[in-house]
Amino acid sequence: MPSACLEWAVATCAAAWAAARLISADRFEPLERTAIPLLALTPQAAVGAGLAALALRGRGPSATAALAAASLAATAAPRAIARRQPAAAGPALSVLTVNLLHGRAAGPELVELVGATGADVLFLQELGDDSVARLGRAGLSDLLPAEMLKIDGYRYRGSGIYARYPLSGGLAIGPSYASQPTARLELPSGHCAQLVCVHPHPPAPPWHKPAAARWRGELAVLPPPGDPPVVLAGDFNATPDHAEFRRLLRLGHVDAASQAGHGLAATWGPEPHGRPALLAVDHVLVDPRCAVLATSVHRLPGTDHRALYAALRLPG
């Protein structure tokens, strides 16, 4: 009997996770502080439920876990399937985004990565005056001479956009705890793109009641797709398993990594010491008329985030 109870407890946990994901439990205020961090681990939960279905001996618990695994996998697996891309006829544009972890990753390795990838635009989060200075000494301005920074008074809540081509004032968006600068990129071809460096306040710790509401509000100020095309890039502190992130997709944005079949590639881990990343919280969201040519993640010393690269082709 104890063994049967334990098996049903495991199966019930798997089923509860699947139900929470399917009903978007993180939308409901009484559940959000627990649901938001847990639902971020939905891909791992899908694997765990599948293993439980194989390990459990009882027919009922095994079938329940298998059904939960199938439901969770149905939400996560599409991110690993490359989509057919639109026939975009505009210029190519490559972007790179990274959270510097209080500026610690601002240095020659980042500048080398910009050069190696040939990135046209660099989005940086947790950028301070000292990290701006270090990047300048490392030669970032030689590769990306245009900049739009917002760091005054923010310390390491600052963010910035560096670009190969001219930048001017961008879209107006609402205030946020960390800066979320915007810019308009002018390409040599005459095409333009609106850029937003994204960094909402994290919805944690779960015992801090205002955190989730603030996180949701700061994601809500992000603009919908428009003309010229909009590129949202940065540390969203959110995954596609969060209802607020899926709301951005319903506005019309598409996630570049998922378009390329790399949507399950994790970009954040709990420590910057080479341990495996756990969550895909860094994203490049683009206009659905853009073709996503490639995406990749890159480890940088000093930060708990991976740099995320995306190669795009803008609409003609």
NUGUVO-806116 format. One line per field, with one value per residue: residue number from 1; residue in one letter; chain; z, x, y of N, C-alpha, C in turn. Coordinates in steps of 0.02 Angstrom, whole numbers, plus 32768, in hexadecimal, padded with zeros to 4 digits. Layout:
% NUGUVO-806116
num <- NUM;...
residuo <- a;...
cadena <- A;...
n.up <- Z;...
n.east <- X;...
n.north <- Y;...
ca.up <- Z;...
ca.east <- X;...
ca.north <- Y;...
c.up <- Z;...
c.east <- X;...
c.north <- Y;...
//
This chain:
% NUGUVO-806116
num <- 1;2;3;4;5;6;7;8;9;10;11;12;13;14;15;16;17;18;19;20;21;22;23;24;25;26;27;28;29;30;31;32;33;34;35;36;37;38;39;40;41;42;43;44;45;46;47;48;49;50;51;52;53;54;55;56;57;58;59;60;61;62;63;64;65;66;67;68;69;70;71;72;73;74;75;76;77;78;79;80;81;82;83;84;85;86;87;88;89;90;91;92;93;94;95;96;97;98;99;100;101;102;103;104;105;106;107;108;109;110;111;112;113;114;115;116;117;118;119;120;121;122;123;124;125;126;127;128;129;130;131;132;133;134;135;136;137;138;139;140;141;142;143;144;145;146;147;148;149;150;151;152;153;154;155;156;157;158;159;160;161;162;163;164;165;166;167;168;169;170;171;172;173;174;175;176;177;178;179;180;181;182;183;184;185;186;187;188;189;190;191;192;193;194;195;196;197;198;199;200;201;202;203;204;205;206;207;208;209;210;211;212;213;214;215;216;217;218;219;220;221;222;223;224;225;226;227;228;229;230;231;232;233;234;235;236;237;238;239;240;241;242;243;244;245;246;247;248;249;250;251;252;253;254;255;256;257;258;259;260;261;262;263;264;265;266;267;268;269;270;271;272;273;274;275;276;277;278;279;280;281;282;283;284;285;286;287;288;289;290;291;292;293;294;295;296;297;298;299;300;301;302;303;304;305;306;307;308;309;310;311;312;313;314;315;316
residuo <- m;p;s;a;c;l;e;w;a;v;a;t;c;a;a;a;w;a;a;a;r;l;i;s;a;d;r;f;e;p;l;e;r;t;a;i;p;l;l;a;l;t;p;q;a;a;v;g;a;g;l;a;a;l;a;l;r;g;r;g;p;s;a;t;a;a;l;a;a;a;s;l;a;a;t;a;a;p;r;a;i;a;r;r;q;p;a;a;a;g;p;a;l;s;v;l;t;v;n;l;l;h;g;r;a;a;g;p;e;l;v;e;l;v;g;a;t;g;a;d;v;l;f;l;q;e;l;g;d;d;s;v;a;r;l;g;r;a;g;l;s;d;l;l;p;a;e;m;l;k;i;d;g;y;r;y;r;g;s;g;i;y;a;r;y;p;l;s;g;g;l;a;i;g;p;s;y;a;s;q;p;t;a;r;l;e;l;p;s;g;h;c;a;q;l;v;c;v;h;p;h;p;p;a;p;p;w;h;k;p;a;a;a;r;w;r;g;e;l;a;v;l;p;p;p;g;d;p;p;v;v;l;a;g;d;f;n;a;t;p;d;h;a;e;f;r;r;l;l;r;l;g;h;v;d;a;a;s;q;a;g;h;g;l;a;a;t;w;g;p;e;p;h;g;r;p;a;l;l;a;v;d;h;v;l;v;d;p;r;c;a;v;l;a;t;s;v;h;r;l;p;g;t;d;h;r;a;l;y;a;a;l;r;l;p;g
cadena <- A;A;A;A;A;A;A;A;A;A;A;A;A;A;A;A;A;A;A;A;A;A;A;A;A;A;A;A;A;A;A;A;A;A;A;A;A;A;A;A;A;A;A;A;A;A;A;A;A;A;A;A;A;A;A;A;A;A;A;A;A;A;A;A;A;A;A;A;A;A;A;A;A;A;A;A;A;A;A;A;A;A;A;A;A;A;A;A;A;A;A;A;A;A;A;A;A;A;A;A;A;A;A;A;A;A;A;A;A;A;A;A;A;A;A;A;A;A;A;A;A;A;A;A;A;A;A;A;A;A;A;A;A;A;A;A;A;A;A;A;A;A;A;A;A;A;A;A;A;A;A;A;A;A;A;A;A;A;A;A;A;A;A;A;A;A;A;A;A;A;A;A;A;A;A;A;A;A;A;A;A;A;A;A;A;A;A;A;A;A;A;A;A;A;A;A;A;A;A;A;A;A;A;A;A;A;A;A;A;A;A;A;A;A;A;A;A;A;A;A;A;A;A;A;A;A;A;A;A;A;A;A;A;A;A;A;A;A;A;A;A;A;A;A;A;A;A;A;A;A;A;A;A;A;A;A;A;A;A;A;A;A;A;A;A;A;A;A;A;A;A;A;A;A;A;A;A;A;A;A;A;A;A;A;A;A;A;A;A;A;A;A;A;A;A;A;A;A;A;A;A;A;A;A;A;A;A;A;A;A;A;A;A;A;A;A
n.up <- 8000;802B;7FC3;7F52;7F74;7F70;7EE9;7EAF;7EE4;7EA3;7E1D;7E27;7E43;7DC9;7D75;7DAC;7D8F;7D03;7CF3;7D2D;7CD2;7C5D;7C7C;7C8F;7D12;7D4C;7D31;7D92;7E24;7EAC;7E97;7E54;7E8A;7EAB;7E38;7DCC;7DDA;7DDB;7D62;7D06;7CFC;7CAB;7C33;7C6E;7CC9;7C73;7C43;7CBC;7CDE;7C76;7C92;7D0C;7CE3;7CA5;7D0E;7D75;7DBC;7DCE;7D6E;7D66;7DA3;7D4C;7CCE;7CE7;7CFE;7C81;7C2E;7C62;7C40;7BB4;7B9F;7BD1;7B7F;7B06;7B10;7B16;7AB3;7A2E;7A2A;7A07;7983;78E6;788E;77F0;7797;7770;76CB;76D3;7691;76B2;76FD;7750;7801;7894;793F;79EC;7A93;7B42;7BF1;7C65;7CE8;7D5E;7D1D;7D17;7CAB;7C4C;7BDF;7B88;7B54;7B33;7ACF;7A71;7A51;7A13;79A1;7968;7949;78F5;7918;78FE;7955;7A04;7A99;7B3F;7BEA;7C99;7CA4;7CCE;7CF6;7D07;7CC1;7C41;7C28;7C2C;7BBE;7B5B;7B61;7B38;7AB2;7A7B;7A3E;79C5;7978;7985;7975;7990;7A14;7A92;7B2C;7BD2;7C66;7CCD;7D75;7D8B;7DAF;7DB0;7D77;7CFB;7C46;7B9A;7AEA;7A66;79C2;7916;78B8;78A0;792D;796D;79CA;7A13;7A27;7A9B;7B3A;7BD0;7C7D;7CDB;7D58;7D40;7CBD;7C18;7B8C;7AEC;7A39;7993;7906;787C;77E3;7762;76EA;76E8;772C;77CA;787A;7912;79B4;7A51;7AEF;7B5F;7C09;7C83;7D31;7D96;7DBE;7E44;7EEC;7F15;7F8C;7F94;7F7F;7F22;7EB4;7E47;7E0C;7DE6;7D89;7D27;7CFF;7CC8;7C5B;7C15;7BDF;7B6D;7ABD;7A35;7997;7908;788A;785D;786B;790C;7986;7A14;7A93;7B11;7BC2;7BF5;7C68;7C64;7C1F;7B91;7BD4;7C28;7C40;7C28;7BD2;7B64;7B42;7B02;7A8F;7A58;7A35;79BE;79AE;798A;79CE;79B9;79D1;79E0;7961;7918;7944;79BC;7A36;7AB3;7AE6;7B6F;7BC9;7C42;7CE0;7D8E;7DC1;7D93;7D6A;7D08;7D11;7CD5;7C76;7CA2;7C81;7BFD;7BF2;7BB2;7B1F;7A70;7A24;7990;7900;78A9;7820;780A;77DB;7831;7835;787C;7924;79BF;7A5A;7ACF;7B3F;7BBB;7C1F;7CC9;7CD2;7CFB;7C95;7BEC;7B54;7AD2;7A29;798E;78E3;7867;77E1;77A0;7774;76C9
n.east <- 8029;8060;80BC;8069;8024;808C;80AE;8039;803F;80AF;8081;8012;804E;8090;8020;7FE0;803D;8036;7FB0;7FB6;8008;7FBB;7F48;7F7F;7FAE;7FFA;7FBE;7F65;7F4C;7F4E;7F9C;800F;808F;80C8;80B1;80F3;8186;818C;814E;81AA;8200;81C7;81F0;8250;81FD;81AA;8202;821E;819E;818B;81F1;81C2;814C;8181;81C2;8166;8105;807F;7FEA;7F8A;7FCA;803A;7FFF;7FC2;8031;806C;800E;8015;809A;8092;803D;8089;80F9;80C0;80B1;8134;8185;8171;81C8;8241;823D;8262;821D;81CE;820C;81DF;81E6;824B;8289;82DF;8370;83F5;8401;8458;8451;8480;846D;8485;8483;84E4;8500;850A;8569;85DB;8603;862F;86A8;8742;8722;869B;869D;86EB;8692;862C;8674;8691;8613;85E4;8582;8506;84BC;84BF;8476;8474;8462;8459;84BE;853D;8593;861C;8628;8609;8679;86DE;86BC;86CF;875A;877D;8762;86E2;869D;86DD;86A9;861F;85E6;8578;8509;848C;846B;842F;844C;845F;844E;841F;8479;84A7;8431;8427;841F;844C;845C;84C0;84FF;8528;84FE;84AE;8452;83BA;833C;82C4;822F;81B2;81A0;8156;818A;8208;8251;82D7;8339;82F4;8326;8302;8314;8326;835D;83C0;83DC;845B;841C;83AB;8342;82EB;82E7;8292;82D1;82D3;8316;8303;82D9;8287;8259;8283;820C;821A;825B;81EC;81A8;8199;811E;80FB;814F;812B;80BE;80FA;815A;8102;80C2;812D;8150;80DD;80E4;812D;813C;80C9;80DE;810D;811D;81A9;81F2;81F3;826B;827D;82EA;8347;8355;82CF;82A3;8248;81F4;81B3;8153;8111;8080;807E;80E9;80BD;8055;8096;80BD;8040;8020;8060;80E9;8177;81DA;8284;82E1;828C;8253;82C0;82CD;830F;82D9;82D9;8355;83B0;83D2;83F4;843E;8451;84CC;8566;85CC;85EC;8590;8507;848B;83E2;8365;8308;830B;8338;8319;82FB;8285;822A;81E6;8163;8174;81F9;8282;82CB;836D;83D0;83F8;8452;84A3;851B;859E;85DD;8662;8649;85C0;851B;84C7;84AE;84EE;8482;846D;842C;840A;83BF;834C;830A;8264;823E
n.north <- 7FC3;8044;8057;8061;80D6;8131;812C;815E;81DE;8214;820E;8261;82DD;82F4;82FC;836C;83D0;83D0;83F8;8478;84B9;84B1;84FA;8574;859F;8602;8678;8699;86F2;86BB;864B;866F;868D;8614;85C9;860B;85FE;8570;8545;856F;8507;84A9;845B;8405;83C6;8380;831E;82DE;82AD;8253;81F5;81C8;8189;811A;80DB;80C2;8041;8022;8017;807F;80F5;80FB;8111;818C;81DF;81D3;8211;8292;82AF;82AD;831A;8385;837B;839B;8423;8450;8412;844A;84B7;8486;846B;849D;8527;854C;85D5;8680;86CB;8738;87CF;8833;8889;882D;8814;8806;87DB;87E8;87BB;87D2;87B8;8808;87E9;8848;8892;8844;87F3;8849;8865;8837;87B7;87BC;881F;87DC;8776;87C0;87E9;876A;8735;8794;87F0;886B;88B6;88D0;88A3;88CE;88A2;88CF;8931;89A0;8A3D;8A1F;89A5;89CF;8A1D;89BA;896B;89C9;89DA;895C;8960;8963;89CD;89DA;8976;8982;8A13;8A68;8A96;8A80;8AA4;8A87;8AAC;8B06;8B27;8AA8;8A49;89A3;8983;89B0;89B3;8995;89BC;8992;89B3;8990;89E7;8A8B;8ACB;8B0A;8B66;8AF8;8A93;8AC8;8A87;8A44;8A68;8A0C;899E;8976;89BE;89CB;89E9;8A36;8A3E;8A7E;8A2E;8A55;8A14;89FA;89DC;8A26;89F3;89E1;89BA;89A0;899A;8949;8939;88BF;88A7;887A;8884;87F7;8774;874D;874A;86C0;86D9;875E;87C6;8835;881C;87C7;880A;8881;8853;881F;8895;88DE;8891;88A3;8923;891B;8935;890D;88B1;8914;8995;89E9;8940;88F2;88C6;886B;884E;87F9;87DA;878F;8758;86F2;8664;8604;85BB;860C;866C;86F6;870B;86C3;8714;877D;873B;8723;87A4;87AF;87A3;8737;86B4;86B0;8645;85D5;85D5;85AB;852C;851D;8538;84FD;850C;8533;85CB;85FF;85DF;85AF;85DA;862E;85D0;8573;850C;84A5;84FE;8527;8565;85B3;864E;86BE;8717;8736;878E;87A1;87F7;87A4;87A5;87A0;873A;86B6;8688;8644;860D;8612;85E3;8623;860C;867B;86B8;86E7;8704;86CA;86B3;8679;86BB;86EB;86D2;870B;86FC;8759;877F;880F;8848;8873
ca.up <- 8000;8029;7F80;7F26;7F86;7F57;7EA0;7E9F;7EF5;7E6C;7DE2;7E34;7E3B;7D81;7D59;7DC4;7D68;7CC0;7CF8;7D39;7C93;7C2B;7C8E;7C9C;7D59;7D5F;7D25;7DCB;7E5A;7EE6;7E84;7E29;7EA9;7EA6;7DF3;7D9D;7DD9;7DCB;7D1C;7CDF;7CF6;7C8A;7C0B;7C9A;7CE6;7C40;7C44;7CFB;7CDB;7C4A;7CB6;7D3E;7CC2;7C97;7D4C;7DA1;7DAD;7DCB;7D2E;7D6B;7DAA;7D10;7C99;7CF9;7CF1;7C39;7C13;7C75;7C18;7B70;7B9F;7BDA;7B44;7AD0;7B16;7B11;7A78;79F2;7A2B;79EB;793C;78BD;7865;77AE;779F;7739;7697;76DF;765C;76CA;7710;7789;783F;78C9;7981;7A24;7AD2;7B7D;7C33;7C7A;7D30;7D81;7CF7;7D1E;7C6C;7C1D;7BD6;7B46;7B39;7B12;7A90;7A43;7A39;79E2;7963;794C;792E;78C6;792D;78EC;798F;7A43;7ACF;7B7F;7C27;7CD5;7C8A;7CF7;7CDA;7D03;7C8C;7C02;7C20;7C1B;7B79;7B30;7B5F;7B13;7A6B;7A61;7A12;7982;7954;7989;798B;79A6;7A54;7AB4;7B6F;7C06;7CA3;7D00;7DAF;7D8F;7DC2;7D85;7D58;7CBA;7C0A;7B61;7AA6;7A3C;797E;78E0;788E;78C9;7958;7981;79FC;7A03;7A3F;7AE1;7B60;7C16;7CA9;7CF8;7D8E;7D1A;7C80;7BDB;7B58;7AA9;7A06;794D;78E1;7836;77BD;7724;76B3;76F0;7759;7811;78AA;7956;79E2;7A98;7B1B;7B8F;7C49;7CB9;7D73;7D9C;7DE7;7E7E;7F0A;7F18;7FC9;7F8D;7F5B;7EE8;7E7E;7E0C;7DEC;7DC5;7D4E;7CF4;7CE6;7C9F;7C1A;7BF3;7BBD;7B2F;7A85;7A05;7957;78E3;784E;784B;7896;7951;79A2;7A5D;7AA5;7B53;7BF8;7C03;7CA7;7C54;7BEC;7B70;7C00;7C4E;7C1A;7C13;7B97;7B2C;7B2D;7AD1;7A50;7A3B;7A15;797A;79AD;798A;79F2;7986;79E0;79D0;7919;78FE;7962;79F5;7A6C;7AF3;7AFA;7BAC;7BC8;7C86;7D15;7DCF;7DD3;7D59;7D72;7CD7;7D1A;7C9F;7C7B;7CB1;7C68;7BC3;7C05;7B85;7AE0;7A3B;7A04;7952;78D7;7885;77DB;7808;77D6;7861;7810;78AB;7968;79E6;7A9D;7AD9;7B85;7BC8;7C65;7CF4;7CD6;7D01;7C58;7BAC;7B1F;7A9F;79E7;795B;78A1;784C;77A4;77A8;7739;7695
ca.east <- 8000;8089;80D9;8034;8017;80C4;80A8;8004;8056;80DA;8057;7FE8;8078;8099;7FE0;7FD3;8068;8019;7F73;7FCA;8021;7F85;7F19;7FA6;7FA2;801F;7F93;7F38;7F72;7F5C;7FCB;8046;80D2;80E1;80AC;8122;81C7;8186;813E;81E6;8222;819A;8212;826D;81C5;8194;8230;8213;815F;8196;8217;8196;811E;81A5;81D9;812F;80ED;8036;7FCF;7F6A;7FFC;8064;7FD7;7FB8;8070;8077;7FE2;8032;80D6;807E;8021;80C0;8123;809D;80BD;817B;81A7;8172;8201;827B;822E;826C;81E3;81DC;8214;81C4;8215;825E;82B5;8305;83B5;8403;840F;8469;844D;849C;8455;84A1;8481;852A;8505;8527;85A1;8617;8617;8643;86F0;875A;8701;865D;86AF;8700;8655;860D;8699;868C;85D0;85D3;8543;84F9;849E;84CC;844A;8494;843D;8482;84F6;854D;85C6;865D;8628;860D;86BF;8706;86AD;86F0;87A1;8785;875B;869E;8688;86F9;867C;85DA;85F1;853B;84F2;8453;8474;8404;846B;8463;8424;8407;84B0;84A6;83EF;842C;8420;8463;845A;84F8;84EE;8556;84E0;8495;8418;8397;8308;8297;81EB;81A7;817F;814C;81C4;8215;8282;8316;832C;82E5;832F;82EA;8338;8316;839A;83BF;8409;8473;83EE;8370;8312;82EF;82CB;8289;82F2;82C4;833F;82D1;82F2;8258;826D;8270;81D0;8233;824C;81A3;8189;8191;80DE;80F6;817E;810A;8095;8128;8174;80CE;80B7;8165;814A;80A2;80F2;8152;8110;80B8;8100;80F8;8142;81D7;81EE;820A;8293;8282;8320;8362;8345;8288;8291;820A;81F9;8173;8123;80EF;8048;808E;8114;8093;802E;80BF;80B9;7FFE;8020;807A;8130;818B;8219;82B5;82FD;825A;824D;82F9;82CE;833C;82B5;82E5;839A;83AD;83FF;8404;8449;8453;850F;8591;8608;85EF;855E;84D5;8454;83A2;8329;830D;82EC;8350;82F6;82F7;8244;822E;81AB;8158;8189;8241;8299;8300;839D;83F5;8400;8482;84B3;8563;85B2;860C;8678;8633;8578;84F2;849F;84D0;84DE;8455;8479;83F9;8414;837D;8345;82D1;8237;8250
ca.north <- 8000;8081;805F;807A;811C;8159;8130;818D;8221;822A;8219;829C;8318;82FE;8313;83B0;83FC;83D6;8420;84BD;84D6;84B6;852F;85B1;85AF;863E;86B3;86A2;8711;8690;8615;8685;868D;85D0;85AF;8629;85DB;8529;853A;857A;84C6;847A;8428;83D3;83A0;8351;82E5;82BA;8287;821A;81C2;81AB;815B;80DB;80BC;80AE;7FFD;8020;802C;80C1;812A;80FF;8130;81D2;8201;81D5;8244;82D2;82B9;82BE;835E;83B4;8379;83BD;846B;8460;83F6;8475;84E6;8463;845C;84DA;853B;8568;861D;86A8;86DE;877D;87E8;886D;887D;8801;8836;87D6;87FB;87C2;87D6;87B0;87D6;880A;87D9;8882;88AB;881A;87D5;887E;8861;8823;877A;87D1;8841;87A8;8754;87ED;87E3;8727;872B;87C9;880E;88B1;88D7;88AF;88B7;88BD;88B0;88D7;8958;89DB;8A69;89FE;8973;89F4;8A30;897F;8958;89F9;89CA;891D;896D;8958;8A04;89D1;8948;899B;8A58;8A8A;8A7C;8A9E;8A8A;8AA3;8A93;8B3A;8B1C;8A63;8A1E;8968;897A;89CF;898A;89BB;89A1;89A5;89A0;899F;8A1C;8AC1;8AC3;8B47;8B59;8AC1;8A93;8ADA;8A52;8A56;8A62;89CA;899E;897A;89E4;89A6;8A1C;8A29;8A63;8A71;8A1D;8A69;89E9;8A19;89CF;8A51;89D2;89F3;898B;89B9;896D;8950;890F;88A9;888E;8885;886C;87B1;8767;8728;870A;86B2;86F2;87A7;87C9;8862;880D;87AB;883D;88B0;882F;881C;88D9;88F4;886F;88BD;8963;890F;8946;88D8;88BA;8950;89A6;89B3;8905;88F9;8890;886D;8820;8803;87AB;8797;8736;86CD;8630;85FA;859B;8640;8689;873A;8707;86AD;874E;87A1;8716;872F;87E6;87A7;8794;86F1;86A9;869C;8604;85A3;85D3;8586;84E9;851C;8559;84DD;851A;855B;8605;8616;85AE;85D1;85F4;8639;85A7;853E;84D8;84A8;852E;8506;8585;85DE;868D;86F2;870D;8768;878B;87C7;87FE;8765;87AC;8795;86F4;86A4;865F;8619;8625;85EA;85FD;8625;8617;86B1;86B8;871D;870C;868D;86AE;866E;86EB;86D0;86F0;86FC;8719;8766;87A5;883A;8849;88A3
c.up <- 8000;7FE5;7F4F;7F34;7F6B;7F0C;7E8C;7EB0;7EBE;7E2E;7DEA;7E2C;7DF1;7D61;7D6E;7D9D;7D22;7CC1;7D02;7CFA;7C61;7C3C;7C9A;7CE3;7D6F;7D51;7D63;7E08;7E95;7ED7;7E67;7E4A;7EAB;7E5E;7DC5;7D9F;7DC6;7D80;7CEE;7CD2;7CD2;7C5C;7C35;7CB9;7CB3;7C3E;7C83;7CFA;7CAD;7C6C;7CEB;7D1F;7CB4;7CD8;7D78;7D8C;7DA6;7D89;7D31;7D73;7D6B;7CD7;7CA7;7CEB;7CA7;7C18;7C24;7C4B;7BD1;7B6C;7BA5;7B9C;7B09;7AD3;7B09;7ACE;7A3B;79F0;7A0D;79A1;7914;7892;7820;77B4;7764;7707;769E;76AC;7671;76DD;774B;77C6;7874;790B;79B6;7A64;7B0C;7BBB;7C52;7CC3;7D55;7D5F;7CF6;7CDC;7C38;7C17;7B92;7B29;7B16;7AD0;7A5C;7A27;7A06;799F;7941;792C;78F8;78D7;7918;7927;79CD;7A78;7B11;7BB9;7C62;7CC3;7CB6;7CD7;7CD4;7CCC;7C47;7BF4;7C0C;7BD4;7B48;7B29;7B38;7AC8;7A4F;7A30;79CD;7957;794F;79A2;79A4;79E8;7A6D;7AFA;7B9F;7C48;7CDB;7D39;7DB8;7DAB;7D94;7D6E;7D12;7C81;7BD0;7B20;7A81;79F5;794D;78B8;78BB;78F0;7967;79B3;79E6;7A1F;7A88;7B04;7BA9;7C40;7CC4;7D2D;7D71;7CD9;7C45;7BA0;7B15;7A78;79C1;7927;7898;7810;777C;76E9;76B3;771B;77A1;783B;78EE;7986;7A2A;7ABF;7B58;7BCF;7C80;7CFB;7D7A;7DCA;7E26;7EAD;7F14;7F57;7FC8;7F61;7F1F;7EAC;7E40;7DE7;7DC8;7D85;7D16;7CD5;7CB9;7C5D;7BF2;7BCD;7B7B;7AF3;7A59;79C5;7933;78A5;785B;787E;78DA;7965;79ED;7A71;7AEC;7B82;7C0D;7C48;7C9F;7C1F;7BC8;7B9A;7C2E;7C23;7C01;7BD7;7B5A;7B15;7AF9;7A8D;7A30;7A1D;79CE;7976;79A6;79AC;79C1;7993;79CF;7985;78FA;7919;799E;7A33;7AB0;7B0C;7B36;7BAB;7C0E;7CB5;7D56;7DE1;7D94;7D5C;7D43;7CE0;7CE3;7CAB;7C82;7C8B;7C2B;7BD2;7BDA;7B40;7AAF;7A1A;79C8;7930;78AF;783B;77D3;7801;7809;783F;783E;78F0;798B;7A2A;7AA8;7B22;7B88;7C11;7C8B;7CFB;7CDB;7CC5;7C1E;7B7E;7AEA;7A5E;79B8;791A;787F;7805;77A8;776B;7708;7699
c.east <- 802B;80A7;80A6;8025;804E;80C0;8071;8017;8082;80AF;802B;800F;8082;8059;7FD0;7FFE;804C;7FDA;7F84;7FE3;7FE8;7F54;7F3C;7F9B;7FC6;7FF8;7F6B;7F60;7F7F;7F92;800C;808A;80F1;80E4;80E1;8166;81C1;817A;817A;820C;81F8;81BE;8232;8236;81AB;81C0;8226;81D3;8166;81BD;81ED;8166;8140;81B6;81A0;8113;80A1;801B;7FB0;7F9C;8027;803E;7FCC;7FF7;807E;804C;7FFD;8070;80C4;8063;8059;80ED;8102;80A7;8105;819A;81A6;81AC;823F;8271;8234;822F;81FB;81DA;81F6;81FB;8227;8292;82DF;834C;83BB;8414;841E;846C;8467;8483;8474;8495;84C6;8535;852B;8567;85DE;8630;862B;868F;8703;8737;86BF;866B;86C6;86C4;8630;8631;8691;8648;85BE;8592;853F;84DE;84AD;849E;846A;8467;846D;84C5;8500;8583;8609;8660;8628;8656;86EA;86FA;86CD;873A;87AE;8779;8715;8689;86A6;86CC;8636;85DC;85B4;8524;84B6;8452;8444;841D;846B;8432;840D;843B;84AE;8460;83EF;842D;8438;845D;8496;84EA;8525;853F;84C0;8456;83FB;8361;82D6;8252;81E8;8183;817D;818A;81CB;824B;82C9;8306;831F;82E9;8315;8313;831D;8357;8391;83F3;8420;8444;83B2;833B;831F;82D4;82C7;82A5;82DD;82EF;8314;82F2;82C0;8273;8258;8234;81E2;8252;8202;8181;8180;8154;80DE;8120;815A;80E1;80C2;8146;8140;80C3;80EF;8169;8110;80B0;8116;8124;8100;80E2;80E5;8121;8166;81D6;820F;8231;8297;82B6;8338;834F;82FD;8275;8251;821A;81B6;813F;8101;80BA;8059;80BC;80EB;8065;8054;80BD;8074;7FF8;803A;80C4;813C;81CF;824C;82D1;82CB;8250;8285;82FC;82FB;831B;82BF;832D;8399;83E2;8411;840C;8454;8496;8539;85D1;8609;85BD;852A;849F;8412;8367;8338;82E8;8303;8334;8304;82B3;8244;81EA;81A0;816A;81D3;824F;82D1;832F;83C2;83F1;8433;848C;84FE;8572;85E5;8623;865B;85E8;8555;84C3;84CC;84BF;84B4;845F;8441;840B;83D0;8382;8304;82A3;824C;8225
c.north <- 8040;808D;807A;80C3;8149;8161;8161;81D5;823E;823A;8257;82DD;8327;8318;835A;83E2;8407;8401;846A;84DE;84E0;84ED;8572;85CA;85EE;867E;86C6;86B9;86E3;865B;862F;867F;8648;85B8;85CB;8606;8592;851D;8548;8539;8493;8448;83F2;83A7;836E;8313;82BC;8291;824B;81E2;81A1;8179;8117;80B6;80A2;806B;7FFA;803A;8071;80F9;8133;8122;817B;81FA;8207;820B;828A;82E2;82CE;8306;8392;83B6;839D;8409;847E;844B;8424;84A6;84C7;8452;849C;84E7;8551;85B5;8643;86BB;8727;8793;8823;885B;884D;882C;8801;87FA;87CB;87E3;87AE;87DA;87D0;87F6;880F;889A;887E;87FE;8809;887E;8848;87E6;878C;87F4;880F;8783;877F;87E8;87A0;871B;875D;87ED;8857;88D9;88AE;88CD;88A0;88D0;88AD;88F8;8996;8A04;8A47;89CA;8994;8A07;89F3;8968;8989;89EA;8989;8925;8963;898E;89FF;89A4;8964;89E3;8A7D;8A6C;8AA3;8A7F;8AAC;8A88;8AC6;8B2C;8AD5;8A33;89E0;8955;8999;899C;89B6;8996;89BD;898D;89B4;89DB;8A51;8AB0;8B08;8B34;8B24;8ACA;8AA8;8AA0;8A67;8A4C;8A1B;89D1;89A2;899D;89B5;89D8;8A06;8A53;8A50;8A67;8A2E;8A40;8A0C;8A11;89FF;8A32;89E8;89BA;89AE;8985;897D;891F;88FD;8890;889E;886A;8822;87A7;8740;875B;86FF;86CC;873E;87B4;87F8;884C;87F4;87E0;8870;8892;882E;8862;88F0;88CE;888C;88FE;8958;8917;890A;88E1;88F8;8959;89E8;897A;8912;88BB;889B;8839;882E;87CB;87B8;877D;870E;8699;8629;85D5;85CC;8662;86CF;873B;86F2;86E5;8777;877D;871F;8774;87E3;8799;8749;86EC;868C;8656;85CC;859D;85A9;853F;84E3;853B;853A;84E8;854A;8592;861D;85DA;85D3;85EF;85FC;8610;856B;8506;84DC;84DC;8508;8523;85AF;861F;86C8;86E4;8746;875E;87BA;87CA;87BD;8768;87A1;874A;86EA;8673;862F;8638;85F8;860A;85F4;8634;8650;86AD;86F3;8725;86C9;8685;8699;86A8;86C9;86F7;86DC;8721;871D;8782;87CD;8836;887F;88E2
//
